[in-house]
Amino acid sequence: MEEIYRYPTYYNIEYVDNGILEIRGELLPENGEIERDASKFRFISPETAAKFPRTTLLEGDIVLSVRGTMGKVGLIPKELAGANITANLIRLSPRKDMVSRDFLRWAFLTEGFVARLDASSPKTTIKTITVPALKAILLPLPPLEQQRAISHTLSTVRGAKKARQKELELERERKAALMQYLFTHGTRSEARKQTEIGEMPESWQVVRLGDIDLDISDGNYAEKYPRQSEFVKEGIPFIRANNIDNLSITWDDMKFISVEKHNQLRKGHLKLNDVLVTTRGEIGKIALVTRDFVDCNINAQIVRINAKELIIHAFFLYSLAFEKSQIQFKNLKTGSTLPQLPIGKLRQLKIGLPAQQEQKDIATVLLACDTKVNTLQRESALLDELFRAMLEELMTGRISTQPLIEF
C-alpha cells in the first residue's frame, strides 16, 4: 500500500448543503460497490476537509468499514475522487505495480478475509479494527497478471448482474406505466369518465367490494393462533404478512404447522386463485394463491378474498394493487400505532369493473410483464450465486485463470 490511514479523531463535524462529499459506512452496500443515490450524500466544507488531507480519496482508493459493521468495502471511481471519509472507514491506496485495485476490492469480500478481519478485532461491544491490526492480516496474492485475470472474470459477472438489474428496473417501470394506462383507458377505444375513484372508460362500472358476492375471511388469532412450540420444520405453510411481496407469496422465513394443527384451524384455509391482502401493520400488500399454496393457512394479518366467477382472479389482483386502490387502503385503515383494516372497512373499497373479456385482456398484458419480471429476478439471483461461487474458487486458486490469460 502507498497509504493505509484512518482518522485519529473525527468529531463535531458540521455539514453543509454543498461541499466535499463524505463517504460513510451507510453508503457501502455489502457487494463491493458505493451508493450513487445523491439524496443519501452528506457534505462537509472544504475548510473541514482540509484538516484531514490524508483521508482525501483518490480514484482507485479502497475504503473499508472497520467499526461497527466491519468489512464493507468500496472502490472509489473517478467521479467520487476528492471525497473524504468518516472515522468508521479506513482509506487504502494500493500500489499499482503490486496489486490490481479491483482484485483487492474483491479479495476483501471473500469468506477468508472477512473471518481474519473479524478475528483481528477485540471482542468488545462495538467491534473495531486498528490500522496495525489490518496491516497484519495475511492475504493470498497471485502474480499481477493473474490478479487482473481474476478481476476481469469477477467484474464481467458483476457487470452482467448490473445489466439484469437495469432491465428489471425498466420492466417494472413499464409495468407501472401499463397498469396506469389500462386502468384509466382500458383496452377499447372509448370515451372516459370521471368517477369517485378516478378516471376510467365509459363502459366500466364502479363497484364496492361489499356489494359483490365474495368469499372473504381472515386468518386465525387469539387462542387459536399457533404457539411457538407448535411450529414445525416441515408441514403446512403458515403464511404471514412478511411472506407477501411483489404480488407473490415468498418462501423466505416461512413458518410451518402440522397437518393436525392445520385441520384444527377452521379459518384461513386457502383456495386456488384466492387474492391475499395484508390488513395489519403494512396494509395493502397483495398476492395471488397459486397451486403451490392451495390448502395452506394464513394468520390474522391477512385476509383472503375469492371473487368466484364474478371477476377474473388476475384482474382482481391487479385492481387491488393499482394505485387508486392502494390510496383507498390507506384512507380506510384504522389505528395509528398498529394500523389495521377490518373486513368491514375492506368491504367499502371500490374498484372499476369492465366486462369479463376486457378483464382477461388486461390481465394477460400485466401477467406477461410479471413473467418477464420474475425471469429477470431469477437470472439476477443466479448471477449473484455465480459471483459468490466464483469469488471463493478464484481467490483460493481452486479455479485456474490460465485459459483466460492465454485467450
matplotlib code that plots the C-alpha trace (Angstrom):
import matplotlib.pyplot as plt

x = [0.0, 1.0, -1.3, -3.4, -4.9, -7.8, -8.8, -7.2, -10.3, -13.5, -16.0, -18.3, -18.3, -20.6, -22.4, -23.2, -25.6, -22.8, -19.2, -16.9, -18.7, -18.4, -18.2, -19.6, -20.4, -24.1, -23.0, -21.3, -23.7, -22.3, -21.4, -18.2, -20.0, -20.6, -24.1, -24.7, -28.1, -27.3, -30.1, -28.2, -25.0, -23.7, -21.2, -18.5, -16.9, -13.6, -12.2, -13.2, -11.9, -8.5, -8.0, -7.8, -5.7, -4.7, -8.3, -9.0, -9.8, -8.1, -9.6, -8.8, -8.6, -10.4, -12.5, -13.1, -15.5, -13.6, -16.0, -19.5, -20.4, -16.9, -15.8, -18.0, -15.8, -15.9, -13.7, -13.5, -14.5, -13.3, -16.5, -16.0, -12.3, -11.8, -14.4, -13.5, -14.3, -15.7, -13.9, -15.7, -13.7, -10.1, -8.6, -6.3, -4.2, -2.9, 0.4, -0.3, 2.9, 2.0, -1.8, -4.8, -7.2, -10.3, -8.6, -8.1, -11.7, -13.0, -10.4, -11.9, -15.3, -14.0, -15.0, -11.4, -10.6, -13.8, -13.0, -9.5, -10.8, -13.3, -10.6, -8.4, -11.0, -11.1, -14.2, -15.9, -19.4, -18.6, -16.2, -13.3, -10.1, -7.0, -4.5, -1.8, -4.2, -5.4, -1.8, -1.0, -3.8, -2.5, -3.9, -3.1, -1.6, -1.0, 1.1, -0.3, -1.3, -3.3, -4.9, -6.1, -7.5, -9.4, -10.6, -11.8, -13.7, -15.5, -16.2, -17.7, -20.1, -20.9, -21.5, -24.0, -25.8, -26.0, -27.3, -30.1, -30.9, -31.3, -33.5, -35.5, -36.0, -37.1, -39.6, -41.1, -41.4, -43.0, -45.5, -46.4, -47.0, -49.1, -51.2, -51.8, -52.9, -55.0, -57.0, -57.8, -58.1, -58.9, -58.2, -61.0, -61.2, -63.9, -64.6, -63.6, -65.5, -64.6, -65.7, -65.3, -62.2, -60.7, -60.9, -61.9, -63.5, -67.2, -68.4, -66.8, -68.8, -67.6, -68.3, -68.0, -66.5, -69.3, -71.9, -70.2, -70.7, -67.2, -65.8, -63.8, -62.3, -59.3, -56.8, -56.6, -55.8, -56.1, -56.1, -56.3, -53.1, -50.3, -47.9, -44.2, -43.9, -46.4, -44.4, -42.5, -39.6, -41.8, -45.6, -48.3, -47.1, -48.5, -48.3, -47.7, -47.5, -43.8, -44.3, -46.1, -44.0, -44.4, -47.8, -46.4, -46.1, -42.4, -40.8, -38.4, -38.7, -41.8, -43.3, -44.9, -47.6, -48.5, -51.4, -53.2, -52.9, -54.0, -57.1, -57.9, -57.9, -61.3, -60.4, -57.7, -57.6, -56.6, -58.2, -56.7, -56.9, -57.6, -56.3, -54.5, -54.4, -52.4, -54.6, -52.4, -49.1, -48.1, -51.6, -52.3, -49.7, -51.3, -50.6, -52.3, -52.7, -51.2, -51.3, -48.2, -50.2, -53.7, -55.0, -52.2, -53.1, -52.8, -52.5, -54.7, -52.6, -54.0, -57.5, -58.2, -60.7, -62.1, -64.2, -65.6, -66.6, -67.7, -64.2, -61.3, -58.9, -55.8, -57.7, -58.9, -55.3, -54.1, -57.2, -56.2, -52.6, -53.5, -52.5, -56.1, -56.9, -53.7, -54.8, -58.2, -56.4, -54.6, -57.8, -59.8, -57.3, -57.9, -55.4, -52.0, -49.6, -50.6, -52.7, -55.5, -58.0, -61.0, -63.0, -65.9, -63.8, -62.2, -65.7, -66.0, -63.2, -64.3, -62.8, -63.5, -65.0, -65.2, -66.7, -65.1, -63.3, -61.7, -60.7, -59.0, -57.2, -55.8, -54.8, -53.0, -50.9, -49.9, -49.2, -46.8, -45.0, -44.8, -43.5, -40.6, -40.0, -39.9, -37.5, -35.1, -35.3, -34.3, -31.5, -30.2, -30.3, -28.4, -25.7, -25.4, -24.8, -22.4, -20.4, -20.1, -19.1, -16.5, -15.2, -14.3, -13.0, -10.8, -9.5, -8.3, -6.8, -9.2, -10.2, -7.3, -7.4, -4.7, -7.2, -8.4, -4.8, -3.9, -7.1]
y = [0.0, 3.6, 4.6, 3.0, 5.7, 6.3, 9.5, 9.9, 11.9, 13.0, 14.6, 17.7, 17.8, 20.5, 19.6, 21.9, 21.9, 21.7, 21.0, 18.0, 14.6, 12.5, 8.7, 6.8, 3.2, 3.6, 4.3, 0.9, -2.0, -5.4, -6.0, -4.0, -1.0, 2.5, 4.0, 6.5, 7.9, 11.6, 12.0, 9.9, 12.0, 14.4, 17.2, 18.9, 22.2, 22.5, 24.0, 20.9, 18.6, 20.4, 19.5, 15.8, 15.7, 12.1, 10.9, 12.7, 10.0, 9.4, 7.5, 3.8, 4.1, 1.5, 2.3, -0.4, -0.2, -1.0, -0.1, -1.5, -3.3, -4.3, -5.5, -3.5, -2.2, 0.2, 1.1, 4.9, 5.7, 8.8, 10.8, 10.4, 11.3, 14.2, 12.9, 12.3, 9.6, 9.3, 7.7, 4.4, 3.8, 3.2, 4.6, 2.2, 3.4, 0.2, 0.3, -0.1, -2.0, -4.7, -5.2, -4.7, -2.5, -4.4, -7.7, -6.2, -5.0, -8.5, -10.2, -8.2, -9.8, -13.4, -15.5, -16.0, -12.3, -11.5, -14.2, -12.9, -9.3, -10.4, -12.4, -9.3, -7.2, -7.1, -8.8, -5.6, -4.2, -2.2, -4.2, -2.1, -2.8, -0.7, 0.2, -2.1, -5.0, -4.5, -4.4, -7.7, -9.6, -12.1, -12.1, -14.5, -12.5, -14.2, -12.5, -9.2, -10.7, -13.3, -10.8, -8.9, -12.0, -12.8, -9.3, -9.3, -12.5, -11.3, -7.9, -9.5, -11.5, -8.4, -6.4, -8.9, -8.7, -4.9, -5.2, -7.6, -5.3, -2.4, -4.5, -5.4, -1.8, -0.8, -3.7, -2.7, 0.9, -0.4, -2.5, 0.5, 2.7, 0.0, -0.5, 3.2, 3.3, 0.2, 1.1, 4.6, 4.0, 0.3, -1.8, -0.4, 2.9, 4.6, 7.8, 8.1, 9.3, 10.8, 8.8, 8.9, 6.7, 8.5, 8.4, 5.2, 4.1, 5.0, 1.3, 0.4, 0.2, 1.4, -1.5, -1.7, -4.9, -5.2, -5.3, -8.2, -11.9, -12.5, -15.4, -13.4, -14.3, -13.6, -15.9, -17.3, -15.2, -15.2, -18.7, -20.4, -18.8, -21.4, -21.2, -21.0, -24.6, -25.7, -24.5, -27.4, -27.7, -29.3, -29.3, -26.9, -23.4, -20.8, -17.6, -14.3, -10.7, -10.8, -13.7, -11.5, -9.4, -8.2, -9.8, -13.2, -15.5, -16.0, -18.8, -16.5, -17.1, -19.3, -20.9, -24.4, -26.1, -29.8, -31.3, -31.9, -28.2, -27.1, -29.2, -27.7, -24.2, -23.5, -20.2, -19.2, -22.3, -21.1, -21.9, -21.7, -18.0, -16.5, -12.9, -12.2, -8.7, -7.7, -5.9, -5.2, -3.2, -2.7, -2.7, -3.4, -5.9, -8.2, -11.8, -14.5, -18.0, -20.4, -24.2, -24.4, -22.8, -24.3, -25.5, -23.7, -21.3, -17.6, -15.7, -12.8, -10.2, -11.4, -11.6, -14.0, -13.0, -15.2, -13.4, -16.8, -16.3, -12.7, -11.2, -12.7, -13.5, -12.0, -8.8, -8.6, -9.0, -6.1, -4.0, -4.2, -3.5, -0.4, 2.9, 4.1, 1.0, 1.5, 5.0, 3.7, 1.1, 4.0, 6.0, 3.1, 1.9, 2.5, 3.0, 4.7, 2.7, -0.5, 0.3, -2.2, -2.7, -4.7, -6.7, -4.3, -1.5, -3.5, -4.2, -0.4, -0.4, 0.4, -0.8, -0.2, -3.2, -3.8, -6.7, -10.1, -10.2, -6.9, -8.1, -11.1, -8.8, -6.5, -9.4, -11.1, -8.0, -7.5, -11.2, -11.1, -8.2, -10.1, -13.2, -11.1, -9.5, -12.9, -14.2, -11.2, -11.7, -15.3, -14.5, -11.8, -14.1, -16.8, -14.3, -13.4, -17.1, -17.4, -14.4, -15.7, -19.2, -17.9, -15.4, -18.1, -20.5, -17.9, -16.3, -19.6, -20.8, -23.8, -22.5, -21.5, -18.4, -19.7, -20.2, -16.7, -15.3, -17.3, -16.2]
z = [0.0, -0.6, 2.3, 4.9, 7.1, 9.5, 11.3, 14.7, 15.5, 13.7, 15.9, 16.0, 12.2, 10.7, 7.5, 4.6, 1.7, -0.9, -0.5, -0.2, -0.4, 2.7, 2.3, 5.3, 6.1, 5.2, 1.6, 1.3, 0.4, 1.1, -2.6, -3.0, -4.6, -3.4, -3.2, -6.0, -4.8, -4.4, -1.9, 0.6, 0.4, 3.1, 2.6, 4.7, 3.9, 2.1, 5.3, 7.3, 4.6, 4.6, 8.2, 7.1, 3.9, 4.4, 4.1, 0.9, -1.6, -4.9, -7.9, -7.3, -3.5, -1.5, 1.6, 4.2, 7.2, 10.4, 13.2, 14.0, 10.8, 9.7, 6.3, 3.9, 1.0, -1.9, -4.8, -5.4, -9.0, -10.9, -10.0, -6.3, -6.2, -3.8, -1.3, 2.3, 4.8, 8.3, 11.3, 10.7, 7.5, 6.6, 3.4, 1.5, -1.6, -3.3, -5.2, -8.9, -9.5, -7.0, -6.8, -9.0, -7.2, -8.5, -7.3, -3.8, -3.6, -4.5, -2.2, 0.7, 0.1, 0.5, 3.4, 4.4, 4.6, 6.4, 9.0, 9.5, 9.8, 12.5, 14.4, 14.4, 16.3, 20.1, 21.4, 22.6, 22.4, 19.2, 17.0, 15.8, 13.9, 14.0, 11.2, 12.7, 13.0, 9.5, 8.2, 9.9, 8.1, 5.6, 2.1, -0.8, -3.6, -7.0, -9.8, -11.1, -14.4, -12.7, -10.4, -13.4, -15.0, -11.8, -11.5, -15.1, -14.7, -11.5, -12.9, -16.0, -13.9, -11.8, -14.9, -16.2, -12.8, -13.1, -16.7, -15.5, -12.6, -15.0, -17.3, -14.2, -13.2, -16.7, -16.9, -13.5, -14.8, -18.0, -16.0, -13.7, -16.8, -18.5, -15.3, -15.1, -18.7, -18.7, -15.6, -16.9, -20.6, -20.9, -24.0, -26.1, -28.0, -26.0, -24.1, -20.5, -17.4, -14.1, -11.0, -7.3, -7.7, -10.7, -14.4, -16.2, -19.5, -20.1, -20.1, -16.8, -13.6, -10.1, -7.7, -3.9, -2.7, -0.1, -2.9, -4.6, -3.7, -2.4, -0.4, 2.2, 5.6, 7.7, 9.4, 13.0, 16.1, 19.9, 21.4, 18.0, 16.8, 16.8, 19.7, 19.0, 20.1, 17.5, 14.6, 12.9, 10.4, 7.7, 7.3, 6.1, 5.2, 7.7, 5.7, 7.4, 6.1, 5.7, 3.2, 0.8, -1.6, -5.2, -5.7, -4.8, -1.7, -0.9, 1.0, 2.8, 6.6, 6.1, 9.2, 9.1, 11.2, 11.4, 9.4, 12.7, 13.7, 10.3, 10.5, 13.9, 12.4, 11.0, 9.3, 6.8, 4.6, 1.1, -2.2, -5.7, -7.0, -3.6, -3.5, -0.2, 1.3, 4.4, 6.8, 9.8, 10.1, 6.4, 4.9, 1.2, 0.2, -2.3, -3.5, -5.6, -4.3, -6.8, -6.8, -4.5, -1.7, -2.0, 1.4, 3.2, 6.1, 6.9, 10.2, 11.3, 9.5, 6.2, 4.6, 1.7, -0.9, -3.7, -6.3, -7.5, -11.2, -10.9, -11.6, -13.3, -10.5, -12.1, -13.0, -9.3, -8.1, -10.3, -9.4, -5.7, -6.5, -8.6, -7.0, -6.7, -4.6, -2.5, -1.7, -0.5, 1.7, 3.4, 3.8, 5.2, 7.8, 11.5, 14.3, 14.3, 16.4, 14.7, 11.6, 10.8, 8.1, 9.4, 7.0, 7.3, 6.2, 3.4, 2.0, 1.5, -1.1, -4.7, -8.0, -11.6, -13.3, -17.1, -19.0, -18.4, -21.8, -21.1, -17.7, -19.4, -21.9, -19.2, -17.0, -20.0, -20.6, -17.0, -16.4, -19.4, -17.7, -14.4, -16.2, -17.6, -14.2, -12.5, -15.2, -14.7, -10.9, -11.2, -13.6, -11.3, -8.3, -10.3, -11.3, -7.6, -6.7, -9.6, -8.4, -4.9, -6.0, -8.5, -5.9, -3.5, -6.2, -8.0, -4.8, -3.4, -6.7, -6.9, -10.4, -12.7, -14.8, -17.1, -20.0, -19.7, -19.7, -22.8, -24.6]

ax = plt.figure().add_subplot(projection="3d")
ax.plot(x, y, z, "-o")
ax.set_aspect("equal")
plt.show()
